[in-house]
Amino acid sequence: MFIGRKPELENLNKYYNKNTFQFSVIYGRRRVGKTTLINEFCRNKKAVYFVAVESTMKENLEILSNQIMSILEPNAPKNPFPSFREAVEYIFEYAKKERMIFVIDEYPYLAESDKSVSSILQAAIDKSKDDNKLFLILCGSSMSFMENQVLGYKSPLYGRRTNQFKILPFNYFECADMLGNYSDKDKIILYGMVGGVPEYVSRIDNSLTVKENAEELFFNPSGRLFEEPFNLLKQELKIPQTYNGIIAAIASGSSKLNEIATKTGIETSQCSNMLNTLISLGLVKKEYPVTEENTKRTLYLLDDNMFKFWYRFVLPDISRINAGLGHIVCGEIFDSRKINHYTGYIFEQCCKQYMWRIAANDVLPFSFQKIGRWWGSNKREKREEEIDFIACSGDNAIFGECKWTNEPVNQYILDELMKKSDLFMQFKYKYYMLFSKSGFENHLTANLKDNIRLISLDDLYG
């Protein structure tokens, strides 16, 4: 069953229905669901779907030729085309008379097997696009290659694409459709474990508990996700060991550039470049206090929940897991406060996603431009303060507190949030939103003002 990606699918079909030449670039990290999306788009349409392999052009040409003839000339002999140029020219000529889709998946593999591939496609597009019904799709998982060698201004294909789609992981709400009948609480925990990559979410066994899924996927040497971060780094990066060290440093609490560089022994400028690479892969994010436009108070945090969970809980105990003690390691995490403490950060992430999700529904007091965490000094109280999120625009701000605790949120939590908001004199209109896993005390709900909203787990998934 196809789940999610509704906007992307609707846009692809909109472009398809124009019945003119279209060139789509679809890219995103591995296992994020690009191929599933394209297959759904191609359903019941004439399409040549070619998946390039990491091999020679000769082998790729044989595979491509077989795909072309199987779809367009099924009764003809399946002899390979003499060259990639002739295969492309055949497809463009065919598409002059009939609407068809031509997909090259794993395009970086093909382009690396013959450096002239992009130039050949460019020449065919420039020659035939005005009288052609071809819908060309180039798809790839190498983010840097697709952004630089396909979309970049130095690429022969620069300026030829008619649309592009960067496929991102699902958010917490989209993941819920794949998580069956788990409780809302369990869905948050599962999202914190596997993140929003559909392939990982699909590995959740609905017949097992959350803990049993974690043990099977992460704490079993033969589990699907036991070595997944290492495998991904090997596929994407030339020196995966060094990048692994950077991610491990961040997971252990080093969040500033100099701290990460010191812990890994990497020169600062090189470490900065490598962090930017991890950011482009969607594994690391750069964060700063949301109200500060130009600041050096930048933190680096992991931005992928599966990586976050793995480096937090699996890597430190990998020896015990390999020794067959994974069930003990898993029990220590899920039978203690460790998983709740970890999920608290995930809950904050979900609450901010919720804010973006409802922003288009005109239910908030204003349309905010940005949202993020804030931390800084309270000079009056002589202490450091943190606010889970501030959503702001102009002189309006929503201050948010997100509580993943077993006790209902009480009036004290709201009062403290209001005191913190007094630090921000630039906002004339202030609003407050409290999010809670365990609901709210009666006194709090009975005395709400118009500028205060309480959001439960039911609301989060409503």
C-alpha positions in Angstrom: 0.0 0.0 0.0 1.3 3.4 -1.0 1.4 5.8 2.0 2.3 9.5 2.1 4.0 11.7 -0.5 0.7 13.1 -1.6 2.0 16.6 -2.6 4.8 15.1 -4.6 2.6 12.6 -6.4 0.0 15.3 -7.2 2.7 17.6 -8.6 4.2 14.9 -10.7 0.8 14.0 -12.2 0.1 17.7 -12.8 3.3 18.0 -14.9 2.5 14.7 -16.6 -0.9 16.0 -17.7 0.6 19.0 -19.4 1.5 16.5 -22.2 4.7 18.5 -23.0 8.4 17.7 -22.4 9.2 17.5 -18.7 12.4 16.9 -16.9 12.2 16.1 -13.2 15.1 15.7 -10.9 14.2 13.5 -7.9 16.8 13.1 -5.1 17.1 12.4 -1.4 19.0 10.2 0.9 19.0 6.4 0.6 15.9 4.5 1.6 13.7 7.6 1.9 11.2 6.3 -0.6 12.2 7.9 -4.0 11.7 4.6 -5.9 8.4 3.9 -4.3 7.2 7.4 -5.2 8.3 7.0 -8.9 6.8 3.5 -9.2 3.5 4.9 -7.9 3.7 7.8 -10.4 4.4 5.4 -13.3 1.5 3.1 -12.4 -0.7 2.6 -15.5 1.5 4.8 -17.6 3.9 3.9 -20.4 7.3 4.0 -18.7 10.8 2.8 -19.3 12.3 2.4 -15.8 16.0 1.9 -15.8 18.0 1.3 -12.6 21.7 2.0 -13.3 24.3 -0.3 -11.6 27.8 0.5 -10.3 29.5 -1.0 -13.2 30.7 -0.3 -16.8 28.8 1.6 -19.4 28.7 -1.7 -21.4 26.7 -3.5 -18.7 24.5 -0.5 -18.1 23.8 -0.2 -21.8 22.7 -3.8 -21.9 20.3 -3.4 -19.0 18.9 -0.1 -20.5 18.5 -1.7 -24.0 16.6 -4.6 -22.6 14.3 -2.3 -20.6 13.6 -0.1 -23.7 12.8 -2.9 -26.0 10.7 -4.8 -23.4 8.4 -1.8 -23.0 8.5 -0.1 -26.4 9.2 -3.0 -28.8 8.3 -6.2 -27.0 8.3 -8.4 -30.1 11.6 -7.1 -31.5 15.0 -8.8 -30.9 16.5 -7.4 -27.7 19.9 -6.5 -29.1 21.8 -3.8 -27.2 22.0 -0.3 -28.6 25.5 0.5 -30.0 25.8 3.5 -27.7 24.0 5.4 -24.9 23.6 8.3 -27.4 21.6 6.1 -29.8 19.5 4.7 -26.9 18.6 8.2 -25.8 17.9 9.3 -29.4 15.6 6.3 -29.9 13.5 7.2 -26.8 13.3 10.9 -27.7 12.1 10.0 -31.2 9.5 7.6 -29.9 8.2 10.2 -27.5 7.4 12.6 -30.4 4.3 10.6 -31.1 3.3 9.3 -27.7 3.5 10.4 -24.1 5.9 8.2 -22.1 8.1 8.3 -19.0 11.8 7.6 -19.0 13.3 7.0 -15.6 17.0 6.7 -14.9 17.3 5.7 -11.2 20.7 5.7 -9.5 21.8 8.3 -12.1 25.2 8.9 -10.4 26.2 5.3 -11.1 25.5 5.8 -14.9 27.1 9.2 -15.1 30.2 7.9 -13.4 30.5 5.0 -15.8 30.8 7.4 -18.7 31.5 11.1 -18.2 29.7 12.1 -21.4 26.2 10.9 -20.2 25.0 14.3 -19.0 26.2 16.0 -22.2 24.4 13.4 -24.3 21.2 14.0 -22.4 21.7 17.8 -22.7 22.1 17.6 -26.5 19.0 15.5 -26.8 16.9 17.8 -24.6 18.0 21.0 -26.5 17.3 19.4 -29.8 13.9 17.8 -29.2 12.2 19.3 -26.1 9.9 21.7 -28.1 8.2 19.0 -30.0 8.4 16.1 -27.6 6.1 14.4 -25.1 8.8 12.7 -23.0 8.7 12.9 -19.2 12.3 12.4 -18.2 13.2 11.6 -14.6 16.7 11.5 -13.2 16.8 10.0 -9.7 19.7 9.6 -7.3 20.7 9.0 -3.7 24.0 10.8 -3.7 22.9 14.2 -2.5 26.2 16.0 -3.4 26.3 14.5 -6.9 22.6 15.4 -7.7 22.9 18.9 -6.3 26.3 19.7 -8.0 26.5 17.4 -11.1 22.9 17.6 -12.1 21.3 20.8 -10.6 24.6 22.7 -10.3 25.4 25.5 -12.7 28.6 23.7 -13.9 26.5 20.7 -15.0 25.7 20.3 -18.7 22.1 19.7 -17.5 21.9 23.0 -15.7 18.8 25.0 -16.5 17.2 22.1 -18.4 15.1 20.6 -15.5 11.4 21.7 -15.5 10.9 20.7 -11.8 12.7 19.1 -9.0 11.8 17.2 -5.8 14.1 16.8 -2.8 12.5 13.8 -1.0 12.7 14.2 2.8 11.9 11.7 5.6 8.4 11.6 6.9 7.5 13.7 9.9 6.0 12.2 13.0 2.4 12.6 11.7 3.1 10.9 8.4 4.9 8.0 10.1 1.7 7.4 12.1 0.0 6.0 9.0 2.6 3.2 8.9 2.6 2.4 12.6 -0.8 0.6 12.8 -2.6 0.5 16.1 0.1 1.6 18.4 -0.9 4.2 21.0 0.0 7.8 20.4 2.7 7.5 23.1 4.2 4.4 21.5 4.2 6.2 18.1 6.3 9.0 19.4 8.8 6.5 20.9 9.0 4.5 17.7 9.5 7.7 15.7 12.4 8.5 18.0 13.9 5.1 17.3 13.6 4.8 13.5 12.9 8.3 12.4 11.0 9.2 9.3 12.8 7.1 6.7 9.9 4.9 5.3 12.1 1.8 4.8 13.0 1.8 8.5 9.4 2.5 9.6 8.3 -0.4 7.5 10.5 -2.7 9.6 8.4 -2.2 12.7 6.4 -5.4 13.4 3.0 -4.4 14.6 2.6 -7.7 16.5 5.5 -6.8 18.8 5.8 -4.3 21.6 8.0 -1.2 21.2 10.7 -2.8 23.3 10.5 -6.0 21.4 10.9 -4.1 18.1 13.9 -2.3 19.5 15.5 -5.5 20.6 14.9 -7.2 17.2 16.1 -4.2 15.1 18.9 -2.7 17.0 20.1 -5.0 19.8 20.4 -8.2 17.8 23.6 -8.6 15.7 21.5 -9.9 12.8 18.9 -7.1 13.2 18.1 -4.9 10.2 19.3 -1.7 11.8 22.2 -3.1 13.9 24.9 -1.9 11.5 22.8 0.5 9.4 24.6 3.8 10.3 28.0 2.3 9.5 26.6 0.9 6.2 25.2 4.3 5.2 28.4 6.2 5.9 30.3 3.7 3.8 28.0 4.2 0.9 28.0 8.0 1.1 31.4 9.0 2.2 35.1 8.4 1.2 36.4 8.4 4.8 33.5 7.0 6.9 35.6 6.3 10.0 36.4 10.0 10.4 32.7 11.0 10.0 31.7 8.3 12.4 34.0 9.9 14.9 32.3 13.3 14.4 28.8 11.8 14.8 29.9 9.9 17.9 31.3 13.1 19.4 28.1 14.9 18.9 26.0 12.0 20.3 28.2 12.0 23.4 27.4 15.7 24.1 30.0 17.7 22.1 27.9 20.3 20.3 30.3 23.2 19.6 32.7 23.2 16.7 35.8 23.5 18.9 34.5 20.7 21.2 33.9 18.3 18.3 37.3 19.2 16.7 39.1 18.6 20.0 37.4 15.3 20.7 38.0 13.9 17.3 41.5 15.4 16.8 40.5 17.0 13.5 41.7 20.5 12.5 38.9 23.0 13.0 38.5 24.1 9.4 38.4 20.5 8.2 36.0 19.6 10.9 33.7 22.5 9.8 33.7 21.2 6.2 32.9 17.7 7.3 30.1 18.9 9.4 28.7 20.7 6.4 28.8 17.4 4.5 26.9 15.7 7.3 24.3 18.6 7.2 23.8 18.1 3.5 23.1 14.4 4.1 20.5 15.3 6.7 22.4 13.6 9.5 23.5 16.8 11.4 21.8 20.2 11.9 23.2 23.5 12.9 21.1 25.2 15.6 21.3 28.7 17.2 18.9 30.6 19.5 15.9 31.3 17.3 15.7 35.0 18.1 19.3 35.7 17.2 20.0 36.5 13.6 23.8 36.8 13.7 25.4 34.8 16.5 28.4 32.7 17.1 26.4 30.6 19.6 26.0 27.8 17.2 25.4 24.1 18.2 25.7 21.0 16.1 23.1 18.3 16.8 22.1 15.0 15.2 19.2 15.5 12.9 18.3 11.9 12.1 16.4 10.0 14.8 17.7 6.5 13.8 21.3 7.8 14.0 20.5 9.6 17.2 19.1 6.4 18.8 21.9 4.2 17.5 24.7 6.4 18.6 23.1 7.0 22.0 22.2 3.4 22.9 23.8 0.9 20.5 27.3 2.1 19.8 28.3 2.4 23.5 27.2 -1.2 24.2 28.1 -2.8 20.9 30.5 -5.3 22.5 27.8 -6.6 24.8 25.4 -6.8 21.9 27.8 -8.8 19.8 28.4 -11.1 22.8 24.7 -12.0 22.7 23.6 -9.7 25.6 21.5 -7.3 23.5 18.3 -8.2 25.4 20.0 -7.1 28.6 21.2 -3.8 27.1 17.7 -3.2 25.6 16.1 -3.9 29.0 18.4 -1.5 30.8 17.1 1.2 28.4 13.4 0.5 28.3 13.0 -0.6 31.9 14.6 2.6 33.3 14.2 6.3 32.7 16.6 6.3 29.8 14.1 5.9 27.1 11.8 8.6 28.6 14.6 11.1 28.9 15.6 10.4 25.3 12.0 10.7 24.0 11.6 14.0 25.7 13.9 15.5 23.0 11.9 13.7 20.3 8.7 15.0 21.7 10.0 18.6 21.4 10.8 17.8 17.7 7.3 16.5 17.2 5.7 19.6 18.8 7.6 21.9 16.4 6.5 19.8 13.5 2.9 20.1 14.8 3.3 23.9 14.7 4.3 23.8 11.1 1.5 21.4 10.3 -1.3 23.6 11.7 0.3 26.9 10.5 -1.6 26.6 7.2 -5.0 26.0 8.9 -5.3 29.6 10.2 -5.8 28.4 13.8 -2.9 30.3 15.3 -3.1 33.9 16.3 -0.6 34.9 13.6 1.5 33.4 10.8 4.9 32.8 12.2 8.1 33.0 10.0 10.4 30.8 12.1 10.4 28.5 15.0 13.1 27.0 17.1 14.7 26.5 20.5 16.1 29.3 22.6 18.8 29.4 25.2 20.5 32.2 26.9 21.4 34.2 30.0 18.8 35.6 32.5 20.8 38.5 33.8 18.2 39.5 36.3 18.1 36.0 38.0 21.8 35.3 37.1 21.1 31.9 35.6 20.9 30.3 32.2 17.4 29.7 30.7 16.0 27.5 28.0 12.7 27.6 26.1 11.6 24.6 24.1 10.5 26.7 21.2 9.6 30.2 20.2 7.5 30.7 17.1 7.8 34.3 16.0 7.1 37.0 13.4 7.5 40.7 13.8 6.2 41.7 17.2 4.3 38.4 17.8 5.7 35.3 19.5 4.4 32.0 20.7 6.3 30.5 23.6 6.2 26.7 23.8 6.9 24.2 26.6 6.9 20.4 25.8 6.6 18.0 28.7 7.2 14.3 28.2 6.5 13.3 31.9 4.2 11.0 33.7 2.6 13.8 35.6 0.0 16.3 34.3 1.3 19.7 33.5 0.4 22.2 36.2 0.1 26.0 36.7 3.7 26.3 37.8 5.0 25.2 34.4 2.9 27.9 32.7 4.0 30.6 35.2 7.7 29.8 34.7 7.3 30.0 30.9 5.6 33.4 31.3 8.5 34.6 33.4 11.0 33.5 30.8 9.0 35.3 28.1 9.6 38.6 30.0 13.1 38.4 28.8 11.9 39.3 25.3 10.9 42.9 25.2 10.9 43.0 21.4 7.6 41.0 21.3 4.5 43.1 21.9 2.0 40.3 21.6 2.8 37.1 23.5 1.1 33.7 23.4 1.7 30.4 25.1 1.3 26.8 24.2 1.9 23.9 26.5 2.3 20.3 25.1 1.9 17.4 27.5 2.2 13.6 27.2 0.1 13.1 30.4 -2.5 15.9 30.2 -3.1 18.9 32.4 -4.2 19.6 36.0 -7.8 20.7 36.4 -6.8 24.0 37.9 -4.8 24.9 34.8 -7.5 23.9 32.3 -10.2 25.8 34.3 -8.4 29.1 34.3 -7.2 29.5 30.7 -6.9 32.9 29.1 -7.3 33.6 25.4 -3.6 33.7 24.7 -2.9 30.2 26.2 -3.4 26.8 24.5 -3.0 23.3 25.8 -2.1 20.5 23.4 -2.4 16.8 24.4 -1.2 13.7 22.5 -4.7 13.4 21.1 -4.4 16.9 19.6 -0.9 16.1 18.2 -2.4 13.3 16.2 -5.8 14.8 15.6 
